[in-house]
Each structure stands twice: as structure tokens, then as C-alpha cells.
């Protein structure tokens, strides 16, 4: 597998969108770290403050906030996701 930037996905249980996001990334061959924010109010507060969103999943690529499942799918359709993950952007 080619080198890639760090991919971190903040998730909660149970969440269908979190599961879909992890599956989406996995099927495209990207390695990622999933961080469970289910019972961590401080982490969720930080995510809300940093991203402006109250919901997860939320994906960071190379420490940059990218978005949730909708944004990941849009980046994939445009071809930009591969560049972000593999370091082309």
C-alpha cells in the first residue's frame, strides 16, 4: 500500500453514519484511526468548537478537518480525496 497522510475519524456508537464512513474509507484502501467519542463529553465539546458541528462522524486528514460522510463522498467523486489522503494536496 502506498504511503498516506494520517486519517482520523471521530465516531460514536451506535451510529449508522459512523459505520458507513469507516466502511467507505476501508473499502477504498485507506488506513485510519477511529476515535470513539461516545461517552467523552470533553472530546465532543472540543470537536464542536473546532469543527462547528455537533455531530460525528468527523474526518481529519493530515490534521485538517475535512467533514463527515457527505463531504468524504463529495471529495471521492471529485477525485480530491485520493490527493488529500496520499499527500498530493
C-alpha positions as CSV (number, residue, x, y, z in Angstrom):
1,X,0.0,0.0,0.0
2,X,1.3,3.5,-0.9
3,X,2.2,5.9,1.9
4,X,-0.6,8.1,3.1
5,X,-1.3,11.0,5.4
6,X,-2.8,10.4,8.8
7,X,-6.5,9.9,8.7
8,X,-8.5,10.1,11.9
9,X,-12.3,9.5,12.2
10,X,-14.1,10.6,15.3
11,X,-17.1,8.3,15.8
12,X,-19.8,7.4,18.3
13,X,-21.8,4.2,19.0
14,X,-24.3,3.2,17.8
15,X,-24.2,5.3,14.6
16,X,-25.1,4.2,11.2
17,X,-23.3,7.1,9.6
18,X,-20.1,6.4,11.6
19,X,-20.2,2.8,10.4
20,X,-20.7,3.8,6.8
21,X,-17.9,6.3,6.9
22,X,-15.4,3.8,8.3
23,X,-16.6,1.2,5.7
24,X,-16.3,3.8,2.9
25,X,-12.7,4.6,3.8
26,X,-11.8,0.9,4.4
27,X,-13.2,-0.2,1.0
28,X,-11.0,2.5,-0.7
29,X,-8.0,1.1,1.0
30,X,-7.3,3.9,3.3
31,X,-5.8,3.3,6.8
32,X,-7.4,5.3,9.5
33,X,-7.6,5.6,13.3
34,X,-11.1,5.6,14.7
35,X,-11.6,7.5,17.9
36,X,-14.7,6.8,19.9
37,X,-16.3,9.9,21.3
38,X,-19.4,8.3,22.5
39,X,-19.0,8.9,26.3
40,X,-16.4,11.6,26.1
41,X,-18.1,15.0,26.7
42,X,-14.8,16.9,26.6
43,X,-13.8,15.4,23.3
44,X,-17.2,16.1,21.8
45,X,-17.1,19.7,23.1
46,X,-13.7,20.2,21.5
47,X,-14.9,18.7,18.2
48,X,-17.9,21.0,18.3
49,X,-15.7,24.0,19.0
50,X,-13.1,23.1,16.4
51,X,-15.4,22.0,13.6
52,X,-18.5,23.9,14.3
53,X,-20.5,20.7,14.2
54,X,-22.3,18.8,17.0
55,X,-22.4,15.5,15.1
56,X,-20.0,12.7,14.2
57,X,-18.5,11.2,12.2
58,X,-15.9,13.8,11.5
59,X,-12.8,13.1,9.5
60,X,-9.5,14.8,9.7
61,X,-6.8,14.2,7.1
62,X,-3.3,15.3,7.9
63,X,-4.7,17.1,10.9
64,X,-7.0,19.1,8.7
65,X,-10.8,19.0,9.3
66,X,-12.4,17.5,6.2
67,X,-16.0,16.8,7.2
68,X,-18.4,13.9,7.6
69,X,-19.7,11.2,5.3
70,X,-21.2,13.7,2.8
71,X,-18.0,15.6,2.4
72,X,-15.9,12.4,2.1
73,X,-18.2,11.2,-0.7
74,X,-18.1,14.5,-2.5
75,X,-14.3,14.5,-2.3
76,X,-14.2,11.0,-3.7
77,X,-16.4,11.9,-6.6
78,X,-14.2,14.9,-7.4
79,X,-11.0,12.9,-7.2
80,X,-9.7,15.1,-4.4
81,X,-9.9,12.5,-1.6
82,X,-7.1,10.4,-3.1
83,X,-4.9,13.5,-3.3
84,X,-5.7,14.5,0.3
85,X,-5.0,11.1,1.7
86,X,-2.0,10.2,-0.4
87,X,-0.4,13.6,0.0
88,X,-1.0,15.2,-3.4
89,X,-2.6,18.3,-2.0
